[in-house]
Amino acid sequence: TNRVGITVSKKLGKAHIRNRARRRLREVYRLNEDMFAPGWDIVVVARSRAVDAPFAALEKGYLDLAKRAGILCAEAEA
């Protein structure tokens, strides 16, 4: 299985804003978990744009980065 760690800096805002960003990033992974190749340790560092980004844009960026990193399954990339 994969392990996912999400880190959000205090620079992004107060605790409730950081927690919301963390929850949204965790949900992106949960909804697309079957697309990821198993056996990876994934670390996500949230940036300031992740706080205000629409969920669809957040999901697209997350999956684009995963594809560039080569951690998506071959079936998911097709």
C-alpha positions, 0 to 999 in steps of 0.5 A: 500500500501507499503511505501519504503525508501532507504538510501545510505551512503556518504561512498559509493561514490559521489552523482551520484554513490549514486543516481544510487544505489538508482535508481536501488534499487527502480527499483527492488522494482517497478518490483516486487511490486506485490510480496510484501504483502500490508501494510508494511513500508520497509527501505532499507539500501544500502551497498557497494556491491550494487554499483557494483552488477549486477542487477540480483544479486541485485534483487535476494538479495532484494527478498531473504531478503524480503522472510526472513523478511516474507513480500512476499505474499504467492503466490509469495513464491511458 
